[in-house]
Amino acid sequence: MLEELKKEVCRANLELSESGLVILSWGNVSGIDRSKGIFAIKPSGIDYAKLKPEDIVLVSLEGEKVEGDMKPSSDTPTHLELYRQWSGIGGVCHTHSPCATAFAQAKRELPCLGTTHADNFYGTVPVTRQMAIEEIETEYELNTGKVICERFKGIDPETIPAVFCAGHGPFTWGKDAGESVKNAIVLEMACKMGLDTLSLAGKMEAIPQTLLDKHYLRKHGKGAYYGQN
């Protein structure tokens, strides 16, 4: 099972690279086996072109490296905190994709401006608060995860599987590693559309709740009818 998880996570990381959302060794994807309490993540600083399933590092929910010759991603503590706090997620993705990172750097949320957004995110994609100096200087990556979870108090992370970390970049998640990458791709496109909307209209206003409900719930609600399921 864990060998399959490593293959899945390697495949998701390669898909992230092929999507054009990352360059060099930027970004990372992980996926978790909840039954074993172990997640798999990209090793730190490894070029995507050289990444193989055997390079993927296994880490326990206690934060201990279980398997792998290389160091796990420097963002591992952030992934770990999200897995610990949100039992419903199975994969986490982090990028520095240009448009989503622009929102993070501007410390701007992304309201639901249209149905492309509504098909995937059930409302505004939030931005975290700026981290305090002490949080940055001590256990920065762990505190990044804590600040994300703090921002989602009162928000269901499974219906809005994305966040902008202020001054940093986006994180997305999903039911598995592959879905976390898909959400990163959609987020980048929604951010690009948001920036284009702002340039044309001079402001960004959310669509009516009725339209948001229709598009999100027809794909994700109890009576979902989109697709072939």
C-alpha positions as CSV (number, residue, x, y, z in Angstrom):
1,M,0.0,0.0,0.0
2,L,2.8,2.5,0.9
3,E,4.6,1.7,-2.4
4,E,1.4,2.6,-4.2
5,L,1.1,5.8,-2.1
6,K,4.7,6.8,-3.1
7,K,3.8,6.2,-6.8
8,E,0.6,8.3,-6.4
9,V,2.5,11.2,-4.8
10,C,5.3,11.1,-7.3
11,R,2.8,11.1,-10.1
12,A,1.0,14.1,-8.5
13,N,4.2,16.0,-8.1
14,L,5.1,15.4,-11.8
15,E,1.6,16.5,-12.8
16,L,2.1,19.7,-10.8
17,S,5.4,20.4,-12.7
18,E,3.7,19.6,-16.1
19,S,0.9,22.0,-15.3
20,G,3.3,24.9,-15.4
21,L,2.5,26.0,-11.9
22,V,6.0,25.4,-10.6
23,I,9.5,26.0,-11.9
24,L,12.9,24.6,-10.7
25,S,12.3,22.7,-7.4
26,W,9.6,25.1,-6.1
27,G,6.4,23.5,-4.6
28,N,5.5,20.1,-3.2
29,V,2.7,17.6,-3.0
30,S,1.9,15.0,-0.3
31,G,-0.7,12.3,0.2
32,I,-1.6,10.3,3.3
33,D,-2.6,6.7,4.2
34,R,-4.9,7.4,7.1
35,S,-5.1,3.7,8.1
36,K,-1.3,3.6,8.7
37,G,-0.9,7.2,9.9
38,I,1.8,7.9,7.4
39,F,2.1,10.4,4.6
40,A,4.3,10.6,1.6
41,I,5.9,13.8,0.4
42,K,8.4,15.2,-2.1
43,P,12.0,15.4,-0.9
44,S,13.4,18.9,-0.3
45,G,15.0,20.7,-3.2
46,I,14.8,17.9,-5.8
47,D,14.3,18.8,-9.4
48,Y,11.0,17.5,-10.7
49,A,12.6,16.1,-13.9
50,K,14.7,13.8,-11.7
51,L,11.9,12.7,-9.3
52,K,11.2,9.0,-9.0
53,P,8.8,7.1,-6.7
54,E,11.7,5.7,-4.7
55,D,12.7,9.3,-3.9
56,I,9.4,10.0,-2.1
57,V,9.8,10.3,1.7
58,L,7.4,8.7,4.2
59,V,6.6,10.6,7.4
60,S,4.5,9.6,10.4
61,L,1.8,11.8,11.9
62,E,4.2,12.1,14.8
63,G,6.5,13.9,12.5
64,E,9.2,11.2,12.3
65,K,10.7,10.1,9.0
66,V,9.7,6.5,8.4
67,E,11.4,5.8,5.1
68,G,13.6,7.6,2.5
69,D,17.2,8.4,1.9
70,M,16.6,12.1,1.5
71,K,15.2,14.9,3.6
72,P,11.5,15.5,3.2
73,S,10.3,18.9,1.9
74,S,11.0,21.8,4.2
75,D,7.2,22.4,4.2
76,T,6.6,19.0,5.8
77,P,5.5,20.5,9.2
78,T,2.9,22.5,7.4
79,H,1.4,19.4,5.6
80,L,1.7,17.6,8.9
81,E,-0.4,20.2,10.8
82,L,-3.1,20.2,8.1
83,Y,-3.3,16.3,8.2
84,R,-3.5,16.4,12.0
85,Q,-6.2,19.0,12.2
86,W,-8.4,18.0,9.2
87,S,-9.1,14.3,9.2
88,G,-11.2,14.6,5.9
89,I,-8.3,15.6,3.6
90,G,-6.0,13.1,1.9
91,G,-3.6,15.3,-0.1
92,V,-1.9,18.7,0.2
93,C,-0.2,20.8,-2.5
94,H,1.9,24.0,-2.2
95,T,3.0,26.1,-5.1
96,H,4.3,29.6,-5.8
97,S,2.2,29.9,-8.9
98,P,2.3,33.5,-10.1
99,C,-1.4,34.7,-9.9
100,A,-2.2,32.9,-6.7
101,T,1.0,34.1,-5.1
102,A,0.1,37.7,-6.2
103,F,-3.0,37.4,-4.0
104,A,-1.0,36.0,-1.1
105,Q,1.6,38.8,-1.4
106,A,-1.2,41.5,-1.7
107,K,-2.9,39.8,1.3
108,R,-6.1,39.8,-0.7
109,E,-8.9,37.2,-0.5
110,L,-10.5,36.0,-3.8
111,P,-14.3,36.3,-3.8
112,C,-16.3,34.0,-6.0
113,L,-16.5,36.1,-9.1
114,G,-18.0,33.5,-11.5
115,T,-19.0,30.0,-12.1
116,T,-15.5,28.7,-12.8
117,H,-14.7,29.5,-9.2
118,A,-18.1,28.3,-7.9
119,D,-17.6,24.8,-9.5
120,N,-14.7,24.2,-7.2
121,F,-14.7,26.5,-4.2
122,Y,-17.8,27.2,-2.2
123,G,-17.2,30.9,-1.5
124,T,-14.3,33.2,-1.0
125,V,-10.8,31.8,-0.9
126,P,-9.4,33.3,2.3
127,V,-6.0,34.8,3.2
128,T,-4.2,34.2,6.5
129,R,-3.0,36.9,8.8
130,Q,0.6,38.0,8.6
131,M,2.7,35.8,10.9
132,A,4.2,37.3,14.0
133,I,8.0,37.7,14.2
134,E,8.2,34.9,16.9
135,E,6.2,32.6,14.7
136,I,8.6,33.1,11.8
137,E,11.7,32.8,13.9
138,T,10.6,29.6,15.7
139,E,9.1,26.6,14.0
140,Y,8.1,28.7,10.9
141,E,6.7,25.8,8.8
142,L,4.7,24.4,11.7
143,N,3.3,27.8,12.5
144,T,2.3,28.3,8.9
145,G,0.1,25.2,9.3
146,K,-1.3,26.6,12.5
147,V,-2.1,30.0,11.0
148,I,-3.9,28.3,8.1
149,C,-6.0,26.2,10.5
150,E,-6.7,29.3,12.6
151,R,-8.0,31.1,9.6
152,F,-10.4,28.2,8.8
153,K,-12.2,28.4,12.1
154,G,-15.9,28.5,11.1
155,I,-15.0,27.5,7.5
156,D,-15.3,23.9,6.1
157,P,-11.8,23.2,4.6
158,E,-13.4,20.5,2.4
159,T,-15.7,23.0,0.6
160,I,-13.0,25.7,0.2
161,P,-9.9,23.6,-0.3
162,A,-7.5,26.5,-0.8
163,V,-5.8,29.4,1.1
164,F,-3.4,32.2,0.5
165,C,-0.7,32.4,3.1
166,A,0.0,36.1,3.6
167,G,3.3,37.1,2.0
168,H,4.1,33.5,1.0
169,G,1.8,31.6,-1.5
170,P,-1.1,29.2,-1.9
171,F,-1.8,25.9,-0.3
172,T,-4.5,23.6,-1.6
173,W,-5.8,20.2,-0.5
174,G,-8.2,17.4,-1.5
175,K,-9.3,13.9,-1.0
176,D,-5.9,12.7,-2.3
177,A,-2.7,14.0,-3.8
178,G,-4.1,14.2,-7.3
179,E,-7.1,16.3,-6.3
180,S,-4.9,18.7,-4.3
181,V,-3.0,19.4,-7.5
182,K,-6.2,19.8,-9.5
183,N,-7.4,22.4,-6.9
184,A,-4.1,24.2,-7.3
185,I,-4.6,24.4,-11.1
186,V,-8.1,25.7,-10.7
187,L,-7.1,28.2,-8.0
188,E,-4.4,29.6,-10.3
189,M,-6.9,30.0,-13.2
190,A,-9.5,31.6,-10.9
191,C,-6.8,34.0,-9.6
192,K,-5.9,34.9,-13.2
193,M,-9.5,35.6,-14.0
194,G,-9.8,37.6,-10.8
195,L,-6.8,39.8,-11.8
196,D,-8.3,40.2,-15.3
197,T,-11.7,41.1,-13.8
198,L,-10.0,43.7,-11.6
199,S,-8.2,45.3,-14.5
200,L,-11.4,45.6,-16.5
201,A,-13.9,46.5,-13.9
202,G,-11.7,48.2,-11.3
203,K,-13.3,46.1,-8.5
204,M,-14.2,42.5,-7.7
205,E,-17.8,41.7,-6.6
206,A,-19.0,38.2,-5.7
207,I,-21.7,36.5,-7.8
208,P,-25.1,36.0,-6.1
209,Q,-25.3,33.2,-3.5
210,T,-28.0,31.5,-5.6
211,L,-25.6,31.1,-8.6
212,L,-22.8,30.0,-6.3
213,D,-25.1,27.4,-4.7
214,K,-26.3,26.1,-8.1
215,H,-22.8,25.6,-9.5
216,Y,-21.1,24.2,-6.4
217,L,-24.0,22.0,-5.3
218,R,-24.7,20.5,-8.7
219,K,-21.1,19.1,-8.6
220,H,-20.6,18.5,-4.8
221,G,-24.0,18.5,-3.1
222,K,-26.2,15.6,-2.0
223,G,-28.2,15.8,-5.2
224,A,-25.2,16.4,-7.5
225,Y,-26.0,15.7,-11.1
226,Y,-22.8,16.9,-13.0
227,G,-20.8,14.3,-14.8
228,Q,-21.5,10.6,-15.3
229,N,-21.8,9.3,-11.8
